[in-house]
């Protein structure tokens, strides 16, 4: 019945089976090794990226410290790399020049002030004094912790028309939110849009000169009073509130600026 002995056929079948399994096993091992290699490369890439991100952030942190201490006009690339403790060549791996680094730092700074949802995340939507205070807290905190950086914004804006345009656009964008909200919260006000813009942008400068004098210039007469950040935030927010709503905030809503509610002019 069989052209080959049964034993021979069995041997051939076993050989083919074992040979096939061997190839499959080798392919499987190869696939496993490839996946392991890819995983190792992925980890290495992530590690490299993480280290790269750390180096980039280190350079930006060093630049911020120098901007606070020395000002924009006084620093050089070498100053940044020495401050960060890295080689000069590494700087140019991440930034084209010093302007590129400073611009990125300034852009991130602007983005913080534009993040309205983040700034107001813990505030009830209709609580206007608290909403205003949350923004002033960020402004005052930045002035208090990074006065040199706030000074550099003016210096950099004076030197770089493109940045100056972006800074003004960022500020106007924030003010525009109040311009759009005004008719809703003050429906009886007989003001045109151009008059509302005049009102809001006029009020927008409240406190800026004070903060410049207190934190940047270190005016000794003001510094002697030792104002706290929370105190300044509440006072400036209350002043803005008075101008925006033509009324005092409720005394119960104030803790540090409550004396402001007593400032009322008697009508003769």
C-alpha positions as CSV (number, residue, x, y, z in Angstrom):
1,X,0.0,0.0,0.0
2,X,2.8,2.4,0.8
3,X,5.7,3.2,-1.5
4,X,7.9,4.0,1.5
5,X,8.2,2.1,4.7
6,X,6.0,3.6,7.4
7,X,9.0,4.3,9.6
8,X,10.6,6.4,6.9
9,X,7.4,8.4,6.4
10,X,7.2,9.0,10.2
11,X,10.8,10.1,10.3
12,X,10.2,12.5,7.4
13,X,7.1,13.9,9.0
14,X,8.9,14.4,12.3
15,X,11.8,16.1,10.5
16,X,9.5,18.5,8.6
17,X,7.5,19.3,11.8
18,X,10.6,19.9,13.8
19,X,12.2,22.0,11.0
20,X,9.0,24.0,10.7
21,X,8.8,24.6,14.4
22,X,12.4,25.5,14.5
23,X,11.8,28.2,11.8
24,X,8.8,29.4,13.6
25,X,10.7,29.5,16.9
26,X,13.5,31.5,15.3
27,X,11.0,33.9,13.7
28,X,9.3,34.3,17.1
29,X,12.6,34.9,18.9
30,X,13.6,37.4,16.2
31,X,10.2,39.2,16.6
32,X,10.7,39.3,20.4
33,X,14.2,40.6,20.0
34,X,13.0,43.3,17.6
35,X,10.2,44.4,20.0
36,X,12.7,44.4,22.8
37,X,15.1,46.5,20.7
38,X,12.2,48.9,19.8
39,X,11.2,49.2,23.4
40,X,14.8,50.0,24.4
41,X,15.0,52.6,21.6
42,X,11.7,54.1,22.8
43,X,13.0,54.3,26.4
44,X,16.3,55.8,25.2
45,X,14.4,58.3,23.0
46,X,12.1,59.3,25.9
47,X,15.1,59.6,28.2
48,X,16.9,61.7,25.6
49,X,13.8,63.9,25.1
50,X,13.4,64.2,28.8
51,X,17.0,65.2,29.3
52,X,16.6,67.6,26.3
53,X,13.5,69.1,27.9
54,X,15.4,69.5,31.2
55,X,18.3,71.2,29.5
56,X,16.0,73.6,27.7
57,X,14.1,74.4,30.9
58,X,17.4,74.8,32.7
59,X,18.5,77.4,30.2
60,X,15.2,79.3,30.4
61,X,15.3,79.2,34.2
62,X,18.9,80.6,34.1
63,X,17.8,83.3,31.7
64,X,14.9,84.3,34.0
65,X,17.3,84.6,37.0
66,X,19.7,86.7,35.0
67,X,17.0,88.9,33.6
68,X,15.8,89.5,37.2
69,X,19.3,90.3,38.4
70,X,20.9,92.1,35.5
71,X,18.3,93.1,33.0
72,X,18.0,92.3,29.3
73,X,20.7,94.6,28.0
74,X,23.4,93.3,30.3
75,X,23.3,89.5,29.6
76,X,25.0,87.4,27.0
77,X,24.8,83.8,25.9
78,X,27.8,82.9,28.0
79,X,26.2,84.3,31.1
80,X,23.2,82.1,30.5
81,X,25.2,78.9,30.0
82,X,27.4,79.6,33.0
83,X,24.3,80.3,35.1
84,X,22.8,77.0,33.9
85,X,26.0,75.1,34.3
86,X,26.1,73.8,30.7
87,X,28.4,74.1,27.7
88,X,27.9,77.0,25.3
89,X,27.5,74.6,22.4
90,X,24.4,73.1,24.1
91,X,22.7,76.5,24.1
92,X,22.8,76.7,20.3
93,X,21.3,73.2,20.1
94,X,18.1,74.6,21.5
95,X,18.1,78.3,20.6
96,X,19.3,80.2,17.6
97,X,20.5,83.1,19.7
98,X,19.8,85.0,22.9
99,X,16.8,86.8,21.4
100,X,15.1,83.5,20.6
101,X,15.6,82.4,24.3
102,X,14.3,85.7,25.7
103,X,11.4,85.7,23.3
104,X,10.3,82.2,24.4
105,X,10.6,83.2,28.1
106,X,8.5,86.3,27.4
107,X,5.9,84.4,25.4
108,X,5.4,81.9,28.2
109,X,5.1,84.8,30.6
110,X,2.4,86.3,28.4
111,X,0.6,83.0,28.2
112,X,0.2,82.8,32.0
113,X,-1.7,86.1,32.0
114,X,-3.9,85.0,29.1
115,X,-4.9,81.8,30.8
116,X,-8.2,83.2,32.2
117,X,-9.8,79.8,32.9
118,X,-6.8,78.6,34.9
119,X,-6.6,81.9,36.8
120,X,-10.3,81.9,37.7
121,X,-10.6,78.1,38.2
122,X,-11.5,78.4,41.9
123,X,-13.8,81.5,41.5
124,X,-17.6,81.5,41.2
125,X,-18.4,82.9,37.8
126,X,-20.6,85.8,39.1
127,X,-18.2,86.8,41.9
128,X,-16.7,89.8,40.1
129,X,-14.5,91.0,42.9
130,X,-13.0,87.6,43.3
131,X,-12.5,87.3,39.6
132,X,-10.6,90.6,39.5
133,X,-8.6,89.7,42.6
134,X,-7.5,86.4,41.1
135,X,-5.9,88.3,38.2
136,X,-4.3,90.9,40.4
137,X,-2.9,88.1,42.6
138,X,-1.0,86.7,39.6
139,X,0.2,90.2,38.6
140,X,1.3,91.1,42.1
141,X,3.0,87.7,42.6
142,X,4.9,88.1,39.4
143,X,6.1,91.6,40.3
144,X,7.1,90.4,43.8
145,X,8.9,87.3,42.7
146,X,10.3,88.5,39.3
147,X,10.6,92.3,39.4
148,X,13.6,92.2,37.0
149,X,11.6,90.2,34.5
150,X,8.8,92.8,34.6
151,X,11.4,95.5,34.0
152,X,12.7,93.5,31.1
153,X,9.3,93.3,29.4
154,X,9.5,97.1,29.0
155,X,13.1,97.0,27.8
156,X,12.4,94.2,25.4
157,X,9.2,95.7,24.0
158,X,11.2,99.0,23.4
159,X,13.8,97.0,21.4
160,X,11.6,94.5,19.6
161,X,8.6,95.9,17.6
162,X,7.3,92.4,17.0
163,X,7.3,91.5,20.7
164,X,5.8,94.9,21.5
165,X,2.9,94.3,19.1
166,X,2.3,90.8,20.7
167,X,2.4,92.2,24.2
168,X,-0.1,94.9,23.4
169,X,-2.3,92.4,21.6
170,X,-2.2,90.1,24.6
171,X,-3.1,93.0,27.0
172,X,-5.9,94.2,24.7
173,X,-7.2,90.6,24.4
174,X,-7.6,90.4,28.2
175,X,-9.3,93.8,28.4
176,X,-11.6,92.9,25.5
177,X,-13.2,90.3,27.8
178,X,-14.3,93.1,30.1
179,X,-15.5,95.2,27.2
180,X,-17.7,92.4,26.0
181,X,-19.0,91.7,29.5
182,X,-19.8,95.3,30.4
183,X,-23.2,95.6,28.5
184,X,-24.3,92.3,30.2
185,X,-23.5,93.3,33.8
186,X,-24.4,97.0,33.3
187,X,-27.4,96.8,31.0
188,X,-28.7,100.3,31.9
189,X,-25.5,102.1,31.2
190,X,-25.8,104.4,28.2
191,X,-22.3,103.9,26.8
192,X,-21.3,103.2,23.2
193,X,-18.7,100.5,22.5
194,X,-15.9,103.0,22.0
195,X,-16.8,104.6,25.4
196,X,-16.8,101.2,27.1
197,X,-13.3,100.6,25.6
198,X,-12.2,103.9,26.9
199,X,-13.5,103.1,30.4
200,X,-12.1,99.6,30.5
201,X,-8.6,100.4,29.1
202,X,-8.5,103.5,31.3
203,X,-9.1,101.4,34.4
204,X,-6.7,98.7,33.2
205,X,-3.7,100.7,34.2
206,X,-4.8,100.9,37.9
207,X,-1.9,99.9,40.1
208,X,0.8,99.6,37.5
209,X,2.7,102.7,38.5
210,X,2.5,101.6,42.1
211,X,3.8,98.1,41.4
212,X,6.6,99.6,39.3
213,X,7.6,101.9,42.2
214,X,7.2,99.3,44.9
215,X,8.8,96.2,43.4
216,X,11.0,97.4,40.5
217,X,12.2,100.8,41.7
218,X,12.1,99.9,45.4
219,X,10.8,103.3,46.3
220,X,11.9,103.6,50.0
221,X,8.8,105.5,51.1
222,X,6.6,102.7,49.8
223,X,8.8,99.8,50.8
224,X,8.8,101.1,54.4
225,X,5.1,100.3,54.6
226,X,5.7,96.5,53.9
227,X,2.6,95.8,51.9
228,X,1.8,92.1,51.5
229,X,0.9,90.6,48.2
230,X,-2.6,89.7,49.3
231,X,-3.2,93.2,50.6
232,X,-2.1,94.8,47.3
233,X,-4.2,92.3,45.3
234,X,-7.3,93.1,47.2
235,X,-6.9,96.8,47.2
236,X,-6.1,97.0,43.5
237,X,-9.1,94.6,42.7
238,X,-11.4,96.8,44.8
239,X,-10.2,100.0,43.1
240,X,-10.8,98.4,39.7
241,X,-14.3,97.2,40.9
242,X,-15.2,100.7,42.0
243,X,-14.3,102.1,38.6
244,X,-15.9,99.4,36.6
245,X,-19.2,99.2,38.5
246,X,-19.3,102.8,39.9
247,X,-19.9,101.3,43.3
248,X,-18.0,99.8,46.3
249,X,-17.8,96.0,46.6
250,X,-19.7,94.8,49.6
251,X,-17.8,95.3,52.9
252,X,-18.3,91.6,53.7
253,X,-16.4,90.6,50.6
254,X,-13.3,92.6,51.7
255,X,-10.8,91.6,54.4
256,X,-7.8,93.8,53.9
257,X,-9.3,96.7,51.9
258,X,-12.5,97.2,53.8
259,X,-11.6,100.8,54.8
260,X,-12.0,101.6,51.1
261,X,-15.8,101.3,51.4
262,X,-15.8,104.4,53.7
263,X,-14.4,106.5,50.9
264,X,-17.6,108.3,49.8
265,X,-17.9,111.9,48.7
266,X,-20.7,113.7,50.4
267,X,-23.0,115.5,48.0
268,X,-23.4,119.1,49.1
